[in-house]
Amino acid sequence: MKGLLLNGKLLNALDLQDISRNRYGDASDWETSLYRFLEEWFANTEYIELKTSGSTGEPKTIFLKKDMMRASARATNHFFGLRKGDKVLLCLSADY
């Protein structure tokens, strides 16, 4: 399986680009947050712009290198012993 399984639908990069071109349609708030993140993720840039949650003060805009985010995801997969095909839950909004 290559892609993102969302609400029972397997979406690839082209599907996600189509969704973002249509500006999210009838998407819920959490789906819109996810689509916005993915739209920026697939953009041809080295960084992604995010906001901190503001849990310890005013929310701030930060720029993270995509390579560093990939490295963090690999380390997380290794720590938890996750393998291709495993399912995980995104517990926080993709806005943060």
C-alpha positions as CSV (number, residue, x, y, z in Angstrom):
1,M,0.0,0.0,0.0
2,K,1.5,3.3,-1.0
3,G,-0.3,6.5,0.0
4,L,-2.4,7.7,2.9
5,L,-5.5,5.9,4.1
6,L,-8.0,8.5,5.1
7,N,-11.6,7.6,6.0
8,G,-11.3,4.3,4.3
9,K,-9.9,5.8,1.1
10,L,-6.3,5.2,-0.1
11,L,-5.0,8.5,-1.4
12,N,-1.8,9.1,-3.3
13,A,0.1,12.3,-3.8
14,L,-2.0,13.2,-6.9
15,D,-5.2,12.6,-5.0
16,L,-4.0,14.9,-2.3
17,Q,-3.0,17.6,-4.8
18,D,-6.5,17.3,-6.4
19,I,-8.1,17.7,-2.9
20,S,-6.0,20.8,-2.2
21,R,-6.7,22.3,-5.6
22,N,-10.5,22.0,-4.9
23,R,-9.8,23.7,-1.6
24,Y,-11.0,20.9,0.7
25,G,-14.7,20.8,-0.4
26,D,-16.9,19.5,2.5
27,A,-13.9,18.5,4.7
28,S,-14.2,18.7,8.4
29,D,-11.9,21.0,10.4
30,W,-9.4,18.2,11.2
31,E,-9.4,17.1,7.5
32,T,-8.8,20.6,6.3
33,S,-5.9,20.9,8.7
34,L,-4.4,17.7,7.4
35,Y,-4.9,18.7,3.8
36,R,-3.3,22.1,4.4
37,F,-0.3,20.3,6.0
38,L,0.0,17.8,3.1
39,E,-0.3,20.6,0.5
40,E,2.7,22.3,2.1
41,W,4.5,19.0,2.5
42,F,4.3,18.2,-1.2
43,A,5.3,21.7,-2.2
44,N,8.7,22.0,-3.7
45,T,10.3,23.6,-0.7
46,E,13.0,22.5,1.8
47,Y,11.0,23.8,4.8
48,I,7.5,23.6,6.1
49,E,5.8,26.5,8.0
50,L,3.9,25.5,11.1
51,K,2.6,27.2,14.2
52,T,3.3,26.1,17.8
53,S,0.2,25.1,19.8
54,G,0.6,28.0,22.2
55,S,0.3,25.7,25.2
56,T,3.1,27.5,27.0
57,G,2.6,31.0,25.6
58,E,1.6,32.8,22.4
59,P,1.6,30.6,19.3
60,K,4.7,31.2,17.2
61,T,5.3,30.5,13.5
62,I,8.3,28.1,13.0
63,F,10.0,26.7,10.0
64,L,11.1,23.1,10.1
65,K,13.3,21.4,7.5
66,K,11.4,18.5,5.8
67,D,14.6,16.4,6.1
68,M,14.6,16.8,9.9
69,M,10.9,15.9,10.1
70,R,11.7,12.7,8.0
71,A,14.6,11.8,10.4
72,S,12.3,12.3,13.4
73,A,9.6,10.1,11.8
74,R,12.2,7.4,11.2
75,A,13.5,7.6,14.8
76,T,9.9,7.3,16.0
77,N,9.2,4.3,13.8
78,H,12.4,2.7,15.1
79,F,11.7,3.4,18.8
80,F,8.2,2.0,18.6
81,G,9.1,-0.9,16.3
82,L,6.7,0.3,13.6
83,R,6.8,-1.5,10.3
84,K,5.3,-0.8,6.9
85,G,1.6,-1.5,7.0
86,D,1.2,-0.6,10.7
87,K,-1.5,1.8,11.6
88,V,-1.0,4.9,13.8
89,L,-3.2,7.6,15.2
90,L,-2.5,11.3,14.7
91,C,-3.6,12.6,18.1
92,L,-2.8,16.3,17.6
93,S,-4.1,18.6,15.0
94,A,-2.0,18.8,11.9
95,D,-2.0,22.6,12.5
96,Y,0.7,22.1,15.1
